């Protein structure tokens, strides 16, 4: 796990909420504190769907909502003249991208052993921090997946010219 403090918070927030920067992620949870505290559980709600819809991969391909579809809702909660008191977004990399990160030449961990590659965006006291994490289906002493995920996130930010300091 690494913690990265974003240098230009305002610019990153604009990209986070206004562009496709993190559209390859799913939203597990969002907590936004403005004039109220809003909590969104990103888990798809079984009761909302018919049995056929629930079982149809094209309608519900993931257990969590895509960031792309939740981004406009969160933008509406955050936008305005005043910055939020705080927010926390817990994101999971979409499963189809996990195998590309776990290169067999660099790790024995396989994509089916990974529950989620997590990126948490946390804003409080004017500071925006990104935290990486790896969730596995079972305990593995091999931490190479963590190292690869950390490296991938830093490379992703560097490629998109997002300035950060590693904490």
NUZAKOL-848094 format. One line per 2 residues: for each residue x, y, z of N, C-alpha, C, O. Coordinates in pm, whole numbers, plus 50000, padded with zeros to 5 digits. Atoms other than C-alpha are relative to their C-alpha. Layout:
// residues N
X/Y/Z/X/Y/Z/X/Y/Z/X/Y/Z | ... $
END
This chain:
// residues 167
50084/49882/50000/50000/50000/50000/50088/50124/50000/50189/50131/50071 | 49932/49872/50000/50117/50349/49920/49898/50111/50019/49780/50094/49989 $
50082/49879/49988/49980/50693/50001/50065/50107/49915/50185/50134/49927 | 49952/49897/50089/50014/50964/49740/49919/50128/50023/49797/50127/50011 $
50068/49873/49979/49933/51327/49817/50003/50078/49869/50110/50104/49814 | 50012/49928/50126/49807/51514/49511/50044/50145/50019/50003/50210/50115 $
49946/49865/49988/49989/51844/49451/49897/50108/49965/49880/50203/50041 | 50098/49900/50044/49721/52039/49258/49860/49943/50020/49802/49883/49929 $
50127/50061/49960/49401/51940/49437/49885/50046/49910/49808/49963/49862 | 50111/49948/50080/49163/52167/49243/50000/49942/49859/49896/49901/49808 $
49989/50055/50135/49292/52049/48906/49964/49851/49999/49892/49805/49910 | 50029/50144/49995/49278/51682/49008/49851/49976/50023/49792/49887/49961 $
50144/50019/49975/48924/51717/49144/49920/50026/49874/49822/49956/49847 | 50069/49974/50126/48816/51869/48813/50011/49883/49905/49915/49848/49837 $
49980/50116/50087/48965/51576/48626/49930/49877/50055/49872/49799/49979 | 50064/50115/49934/48835/51320/48878/49850/49998/49972/49794/49893/49940 $
50145/49993/50012/48475/51441/48851/49951/50043/49863/49834/50024/49831 | 50046/49945/50126/48468/51597/48506/50055/49934/49875/50020/49972/49764 $
49944/50068/50117/48666/51362/48282/49997/49849/50022/49953/49800/50126 | 49998/50146/49993/48711/50993/48211/50124/49945/50070/50155/49827/50054 $
49874/50038/49937/49032/50982/48419/49994/49863/50069/50083/49781/50052 | 50010/50126/49924/48911/50696/48643/49882/49913/49955/49827/49836/50034 $
50114/50077/50050/48640/50545/48423/50027/49851/49987/49936/49775/49952 | 49970/50143/50000/48818/50208/48436/49982/49940/50141/50030/49831/50170 $
50023/50044/49863/48707/50179/48800/49851/49984/50028/49766/50037/49958 | 50134/50018/49945/48397/50070/48989/49996/50069/50136/50098/50076/50205 $
50014/49932/49872/48262/50256/49291/49946/49904/50105/49834/49856/50094 | 50047/50079/49887/48241/50054/49611/49921/50088/50096/49814/50050/50143 $
50065/49913/49902/48152/50346/49834/50044/50144/49977/50158/50170/49938 | 49968/49858/50001/48136/50724/49835/49937/50063/50124/49822/50036/50156 $
50050/49921/49887/48100/50949/50139/50042/50143/49972/50161/50173/49964 | 49974/49860/50030/48069/51320/50066/49937/50084/50110/49818/50072/50140 $
50048/49913/49894/48040/51576/50342/50001/50144/49952/50107/50204/49934 | 50017/49860/50036/47905/51916/50237/49906/50058/50105/49938/50054/50224 $
50101/49951/49904/47595/52076/50398/49931/49884/50072/49869/49904/50176 | 50042/50126/49940/47494/51715/50473/50111/49899/49969/50201/49926/49889 $
49909/50107/50038/47688/51392/50466/49920/49899/49919/49820/49845/49965 | 50065/50092/50092/47590/51175/50173/50085/49874/49990/50207/49881/49970 $
49931/50127/50011/47680/50807/50165/49936/49919/49888/49814/49902/49884 | 50048/50082/50111/47650/50597/49852/50067/49864/50008/50189/49853/50010 $
49951/50137/50008/47685/50222/49859/49999/49965/49852/49893/49959/49790 | 49989/50026/50143/47811/50136/49512/49956/49862/49957/49955/49831/49837 $
50044/50136/50032/47688/49778/49532/49866/50007/49925/49774/50078/49966 | 50124/50003/50077/47421/49708/49272/49889/49942/50088/49910/49845/50161 $
50112/50034/49913/47081/49676/49440/49913/49892/49934/49842/49920/49838 | 50074/50115/50056/46927/49332/49370/49851/50026/49989/49789/49984/49890 $
50144/49978/49998/46574/49448/49457/49952/50089/49885/49834/50086/49849 | 50037/49909/50108/46579/49705/49176/49982/49927/49867/49908/49974/49781 $
49997/50070/50127/46629/49449/48899/49906/49880/49999/49882/49817/50101 | 50074/50125/50017/46408/49174/48763/50102/49886/50003/50223/49909/49993 $
49910/50116/49997/46550/48822/48784/50080/49991/49870/50200/49962/49872 | 49935/50007/50131/46630/48832/48412/50108/50109/49987/50218/50082/49940 $
49903/49891/50007/46803/49172/48436/50121/49970/50088/50236/49993/50048 | 49891/50028/49906/47006/49062/48738/50099/49899/49944/50219/49907/49969 $
49916/50107/50053/47137/48759/48555/50058/50033/49862/50137/49955/49808 | 49953/49961/50133/47204/48945/48227/50129/50082/50011/50127/50196/50059 $
49871/49931/49986/47576/49037/48208/50008/50136/49929/50082/50223/49973 | 49993/49871/50070/47515/49320/47960/49929/50111/50080/49960/50229/50062 $
50071/49901/49918/47281/49493/48208/50074/50024/50130/50086/50137/50176 | 49932/49990/49870/47471/49419/48528/50130/49919/49994/50138/49809/50047 $
49876/50076/50016/47826/49319/48440/50086/49991/50126/50174/49906/50136 | 49916/49994/49880/47971/49404/48783/49912/50002/50125/49792/50031/50118 $
50070/49989/49872/47873/49386/49149/49986/50145/50045/49893/50180/50118 | 50001/49859/49963/47953/49757/49186/49970/50085/49877/49991/50042/49764 $
50031/49907/50109/47843/50056/48977/50127/50056/49939/50223/50086/50011 | 49884/49938/50064/48089/50187/48722/50016/50146/50045/49918/50219/50060 $
49971/49862/49962/48259/50512/48827/49940/50095/49897/49888/50201/49933 | 50050/49915/50108/48156/50655/48489/49854/50038/50021/49815/50152/49992 $
50142/49969/49979/47786/50632/48580/49974/50073/50131/49873/50143/50145 | 50019/49934/49871/47831/50756/48938/50064/50140/50004/50025/50224/50084 $
49926/49874/50002/48065/51044/48853/49909/50124/49989/49930/50219/50065 | 50086/49882/50009/47788/51289/48742/49920/50026/50129/49896/50141/50166 $
50075/49986/49875/47593/51223/49063/50090/50062/50107/50048/50153/50179 | 49906/49947/49901/47898/51289/49279/50042/50142/49965/50063/50224/50054 $
49969/49864/50043/47983/51596/49073/49892/50096/50049/49923/50204/50098 | 50111/49915/49954/47639/51738/49153/50004/50022/50150/49971/50131/50197 $
49991/49986/49854/47691/51674/49525/50113/50095/50041/50103/50165/50142 | 49879/49926/49961/48032/51844/49527/50006/50140/49941/50061/50231/50003 $
49982/49872/50070/48001/52130/49279/49939/50115/50078/49846/50098/50157 | 50049/49880/49933/47943/52481/49399/50117/50091/50035/50232/50063/50000 $
49897/49902/49964/48132/52776/49538/50088/49953/50114/50204/49994/50126 | 49925/50047/49884/48241/52598/49852/50051/49859/49976/49980/49774/49921 $
49947/50136/50011/48467/52298/49858/49934/49914/50108/49891/49965/50211 | 50058/50087/49898/48336/51995/50044/50086/50000/50126/50205/50030/50122 $
49926/50018/49876/48433/51942/50405/50096/49883/49982/50213/49889/50019 | 49919/50119/50027/48557/51599/50300/49927/49910/49903/49807/49924/49880 $
50061/50110/50074/48497/51306/50072/50095/49882/50000/50215/49896/50021 | 49922/50124/50014/48611/50948/50034/49931/49916/49894/49812/49886/49903 $
50048/50089/50104/48570/50737/49723/50085/49874/50006/50208/49882/49996 | 49929/50128/50005/48662/50369/49738/49969/49938/49865/49855/49905/49834 $
50014/50047/50137/48722/50244/49386/50073/49867/49981/50175/49841/50044 | 49937/50128/50038/48804/49901/49242/50030/50005/49851/49945/50045/49771 $
49970/50011/50141/48983/49855/48915/49907/49894/49939/49887/49788/49998 | 50088/50097/50065/48747/49681/48672/50075/49868/49981/50193/49868/49944 $
49932/50131/50002/48823/49305/48677/50072/49967/49870/50174/49898/49873 | 49936/50035/50127/48910/49285/48307/50139/50060/49985/50215/50017/49898 $
49868/49937/50007/49216/49507/48368/50102/49937/50095/50222/49962/50084 | 49910/50059/49900/49361/49304/48656/50106/49909/49937/50222/49919/49976 $
49896/50087/50058/49537/49039/48440/50116/50078/49936/50229/50031/49937 | 49895/49919/50062/49730/49314/48259/50099/50057/50100/50211/50094/50062 $
49912/49948/49895/49879/49430/48589/50083/49888/50062/50199/49908/50099 | 49932/50114/49938/49970/49086/48725/50078/49921/49895/50037/49813/49853 $
49918/50063/50103/50241/48999/48476/50062/49871/50056/50130/49875/50158 | 49947/50129/49951/50334/48627/48515/50151/50000/50022/50201/49925/50106 $
49855/49994/49981/50702/48716/48482/50039/50073/50129/50155/50068/50171 | 49969/49921/49881/50674/48937/48793/49927/49955/50126/49957/50002/50235 $
50075/50046/49882/50430/48754/49022/49941/49862/49975/49914/49824/49861 | 50070/50129/50010/50280/48415/49095/49852/50019/50033/49773/49926/50018 $
50140/49971/49970/49954/48582/49202/49924/50011/49868/49969/50078/49775 | 50081/49997/50122/49683/48529/48941/49875/50086/50021/49834/50112/50134 $
50117/49912/49994/49382/48745/48859/49884/49937/50077/49810/50008/50145 | 50110/50063/49928/49139/48487/49000/50022/49997/50152/49928/49972/50227 $
49972/49990/49856/49311/48520/49340/49974/50140/50055/49969/50160/50177 | 50019/49860/49960/49250/48896/49345/49851/50033/50008/49777/50018/49911 $
50138/49954/49983/48923/49019/49486/49986/50141/49944/49888/50171/49875 | 50005/49863/50053/49002/49384/49405/50135/50067/50012/50210/50045/50108 $
49891/49904/49991/49276/49630/49327/49933/50132/50030/49856/50184/49949 | 50078/49888/49944/49160/49927/49530/50079/50130/49992/50200/50134/50012 $
49945/49865/49996/49221/50299/49496/49901/50085/50079/49785/50100/50040 | 50085/49916/49917/49083/50521/49770/50044/50145/49982/50161/50178/49999 $
49976/49856/50014/49055/50895/49705/49941/50065/50124/49821/50057/50148 | 50046/49941/49874/49035/51084/50034/50037/50148/50003/50154/50185/49990 $
49980/49856/49992/48991/51461/50063/49956/50047/50138/49843/50023/50180 | 50035/49939/49872/49003/51638/50399/50104/50105/50033/50222/50091/50001 $
49912/49889/49961/49149/51960/50535/50080/50055/49882/50197/50091/49897 | 49935/49944/50117/49232/52078/50182/50101/49909/49934/50167/49950/49838 $
49902/50094/50053/49446/51771/50111/49929/49882/49935/49834/49827/49990 | 50056/50117/50069/49368/51498/49860/50108/49892/49994/50217/49914/49941 $
49907/50112/49993/49536/51163/49915/49941/49880/49929/49822/49850/49942 | 50038/50126/50063/49523/50849/49705/50070/49888/50074/50190/49895/50100 $
49945/50116/49932/49572/50518/49882/49975/49877/49915/49864/49857/49865 | 50017/50124/50074/49631/50189/49706/49977/49886/50098/50013/49894/50215 $
50021/50119/49919/49527/49851/49837/49970/49881/49911/49923/49896/49798 | 50027/50124/50072/49497/49492/49728/49917/49910/50090/49954/49885/50205 $
50085/50091/49926/49218/49264/49840/50003/49864/49929/49972/49854/49810 | 49989/50135/50056/49270/48891/49788/49889/49912/50056/49836/49938/50164 $
50102/50093/49954/49022/48606/49817/50048/49917/50118/49966/49869/50198 | 49942/50078/49891/49257/48426/50056/50135/50060/50035/50192/50137/49957 $
49869/49948/49960/49574/48506/50247/50110/49941/49913/50116/49820/49890 | 49882/50043/50073/49888/48492/50038/50120/50076/50056/50114/50198/50072 $
49882/49929/49949/50234/48569/50176/50069/50083/49892/50146/50174/49924 | 49939/49930/50113/50337/48692/49829/49939/50140/49988/49819/50154/49965 $
50046/49861/50006/50311/49074/49826/50032/50065/49866/50022/50187/49852 | 49963/49944/50129/50417/49115/49464/49882/50068/49930/49903/50164/49856 $
50117/49933/50059/50060/49204/49357/49988/50142/50053/49953/50234/49979 | 50003/49866/49941/50073/49499/49598/50103/50090/49932/50073/50204/49895 $
49892/49923/50062/50403/49614/49450/49963/50038/49857/49985/50152/49815 | 50039/49973/50139/50273/49584/49093/49887/50102/49993/49887/50188/49905 $
50112/49905/49999/49952/49771/49177/50050/50140/50035/50012/50237/49971 | 49944/49871/49962/50143/50051/49351/50075/50062/49881/50058/50180/49850 $
49923/49952/50115/50377/50080/49053/49909/50044/49886/49936/50144/49820 | 50094/49968/50108/50084/50081/48808/49930/50133/50027/49915/50215/49936 $
50069/49875/49967/49903/50362/48992/50094/50119/49980/50054/50220/49924 | 49904/49890/50018/50217/50579/48999/50026/50025/49850/50032/50140/49807 $
49977/49985/50144/50281/50513/48628/49877/50064/49933/49892/50147/49843 | 50125/49944/50052/49914/50594/48552/49995/50151/50025/49963/50228/49935 $
50002/49858/49965/49939/50928/48734/50108/50076/49924/50084/50187/49875 | 49891/49935/50073/50274/51011/48575/49965/50020/49853/49991/50126/49796 $
50038/49992/50141/50142/50938/48226/49897/50110/49977/49896/50174/49872 | 50104/49898/50011/49849/51172/48289/50041/50133/50061/49960/50224/50078 $
49940/49877/49947/50079/51437/48436/49929/50051/50125/49902/50171/50138 | 50058/49967/49870/49921/51429/48781/50115/50004/50100/50179/49902/50126 $
49891/49987/49904/50171/51564/49033/49960/49946/50137/49847/49966/50182 | 50026/50057/49868/50197/51386/49366/50130/49988/50078/50239/49988/50021 $
49888/50032/49911/50425/51331/49663/49967/49870/50068/49855/49852/50117 | 50022/50126/49930/50465/50983/49805/50022/50024/50149/50124/50078/50189 $
49993/49980/49856/50398/50986/50178/50060/49879/50069/50074/49878/50191 $
END
